[in-house]
Amino acid sequence: MSALTVGQDPDQNWDELVRYWEEMEWPEGSKVEIIEGIITVSPAPAVRHNVIAARVHRRLYSVIPEEWEVFQTLAISVPSRLGMLIPDLVVTQLPEHPEAESHIPAALAELVVEVTSKSNARHDRVSKPATYATAGIPLYLLIDRWAPGGPTATLYGEPKGDVYRVLSAVKFGDPIKLPEPFGLTIDTAEFPVG
C-alpha cells in the first residue's frame, strides 16, 4: 500500500487544517501527517523499518540527558511550512506546559530521524528536510533504505533557511557519528537491508 493524500481547501488556514487533522477518524495504525499543507496518510511501517528505528532509539537513550526523551509517534508542528510531521524518532525536551495535546513545536526538537519507506521516500529526502531545517532543528538523520545505489545513512546539520548541510553520509555497513550533544556512533551494519 502506498501513501494517500487528502485534498484540502486551498483557502483553509493553518488552525483549520490542524483541527481537521486532529478530529478526523483516520485508518487505525496509519501515519497521518501534514506535508506542505497536504494531509498524507501512510500505512504502518514494515518490520525492517521498525527494527532500524528501535535500534537507533536504544542507542540514543544511552547518551541523552535525563531531561530529554526519545519518541516514535510524537507530532511536531512547523506552521510556517504548513507541516505537522511525525518523524520515526524525535529527541526533545518536553515543555512543562505544552500548548497542545496532539503535538509540540518542531523548534523544541534536538534531533529527528526518518527511516524511508518505499511509498514516501521522496518526502523524507526533499519535503521533510526543508521543513525540519526551517524549524531550526539542529540535526536530521536520514536512514534511506531505498536510496539509489543502495541503502545509506546521511546526517544533516547547520540549518540555514530551509537547507541543511550534509555533515556525514555512509553506506549501510559503515558507522555514522552524531556530534555533541550526542557523541554517538551508530553502526549501520546492524540495520536490516531491503
C-alpha positions in Angstrom: 0.0 0.0 0.0 1.3 3.4 -0.8 0.8 6.8 0.8 -2.5 8.6 0.1 -3.1 12.3 0.1 -6.2 14.0 1.2 -7.3 17.0 -0.8 -7.7 20.2 1.2 -9.4 23.6 0.6 -6.5 25.9 -0.5 -8.2 28.8 1.4 -8.2 26.8 4.6 -5.9 28.3 7.3 -3.4 26.5 9.5 -5.6 26.3 12.5 -8.5 24.7 10.5 -6.1 22.3 8.8 -4.7 21.2 12.2 -8.3 20.8 13.6 -9.2 18.6 10.7 -6.0 16.5 11.2 -6.8 16.1 14.9 -10.6 15.4 14.6 -10.8 13.2 11.6 -11.0 9.4 12.1 -8.1 8.1 10.2 -7.4 4.4 9.4 -6.1 2.6 12.5 -2.3 2.1 12.5 -1.7 4.6 9.7 0.7 7.5 10.0 -1.1 10.8 9.2 1.0 13.9 8.6 0.5 17.4 7.0 3.3 17.8 4.5 3.4 21.2 2.8 -0.3 21.8 3.6 -1.4 18.4 2.3 -2.7 15.7 4.6 -0.8 12.5 3.8 -1.9 9.1 5.1 0.8 6.3 5.0 0.5 2.7 6.0 2.1 1.4 9.2 5.9 0.9 8.7 7.2 -2.5 7.8 9.1 -4.7 10.3 12.6 -3.9 9.0 11.7 -0.2 9.2 10.7 -0.6 12.8 13.8 -2.6 13.6 16.1 0.2 12.4 14.1 2.8 14.4 14.2 0.6 17.5 18.0 0.1 17.3 18.7 3.8 16.9 16.2 4.5 19.7 18.1 2.2 22.0 21.4 3.8 21.2 20.1 7.3 21.8 18.9 6.5 25.3 22.4 5.7 26.3 23.7 9.2 25.6 20.9 11.8 26.0 20.5 13.9 29.1 18.0 12.8 31.8 15.5 15.6 31.0 15.3 14.6 27.2 13.1 11.9 25.7 13.1 9.9 22.5 9.6 9.4 20.9 8.5 7.3 18.0 5.0 8.8 17.5 5.2 12.4 18.5 3.9 15.0 16.0 5.9 18.2 15.6 4.5 21.3 14.0 6.0 23.8 11.6 3.2 26.2 10.8 5.4 28.4 8.5 5.8 25.4 6.2 2.2 24.1 6.7 3.8 21.0 8.3 2.7 18.6 11.0 5.2 15.8 10.8 5.7 12.6 12.8 9.4 11.6 12.5 10.3 8.0 13.1 12.2 9.3 16.1 12.4 12.7 17.7 14.7 13.7 20.6 13.3 16.6 22.6 12.9 18.1 26.0 9.2 18.4 26.5 7.8 21.8 27.6 6.3 21.8 31.1 3.1 23.2 29.8 2.6 22.0 26.2 0.4 24.3 24.0 -1.4 21.4 22.5 -2.0 17.7 23.5 -1.5 16.4 19.9 1.9 18.0 19.0 4.8 20.1 20.1 6.6 22.9 18.1 9.3 21.4 16.0 11.8 24.0 17.3 11.9 22.0 20.5 13.5 19.0 18.8 17.2 18.4 19.1 17.3 15.6 16.5 14.8 14.0 14.1 15.3 10.6 12.5 13.5 9.4 9.4 13.7 5.8 8.0 12.5 5.8 4.4 9.6 3.6 3.3 9.3 2.8 -0.4 6.0 4.8 -0.5 7.2 8.0 1.0 11.0 8.2 0.4 10.6 11.4 -1.6 9.1 13.2 1.4 11.9 12.1 3.6 14.5 13.2 1.1 13.1 16.5 0.0 10.0 17.9 1.8 10.8 16.9 5.3 14.5 18.2 5.4 13.3 21.6 4.2 10.6 21.7 6.9 13.0 20.5 9.6 15.7 23.0 8.6 13.1 25.8 8.5 12.2 24.9 12.1 15.9 25.1 13.1 16.2 21.5 14.2 19.9 21.1 14.7 20.3 17.6 13.4 18.4 15.4 10.9 19.4 11.8 10.4 18.0 10.2 7.2 18.3 6.4 7.1 17.4 5.7 3.4 16.8 2.1 2.9 15.7 2.8 -0.7 18.5 5.1 -1.9 19.5 4.8 -5.5 22.8 2.8 -5.4 21.9 1.0 -2.1 20.9 1.9 1.5 22.6 4.9 3.1 22.6 7.0 6.2 23.0 10.7 6.0 23.4 13.2 8.8 22.3 16.8 8.1 23.1 19.8 10.3 23.8 23.5 10.4 20.3 24.5 9.1 20.1 27.9 7.2 16.6 28.8 6.0 15.2 25.6 4.5 18.5 24.0 3.8 20.8 21.7 5.8 24.5 21.0 5.2 25.5 17.3 4.8 27.7 16.5 7.8 28.2 12.8 7.0 27.0 10.2 4.6 27.7 6.5 4.7 26.5 3.3 3.0 24.9 0.6 5.2 27.8 -1.3 6.9 29.7 1.8 7.8 29.4 3.7 11.1 27.9 7.2 11.3 28.8 9.6 14.1 26.4 12.0 15.7 28.2 15.1 17.1 27.7 16.5 20.6 25.5 16.8 22.5 25.1 13.1 21.4 28.7 12.0 20.8 27.3 8.7 19.5 28.5 6.4 16.8 25.8 4.3 15.2 26.8 1.1 13.4 24.7 0.8 10.3 25.9 -2.8 9.8 23.3 -3.8 12.3 20.5 -2.5 10.2 18.5 -5.0 8.1 18.6 -4.4 4.4 15.7 -4.4 2.0 
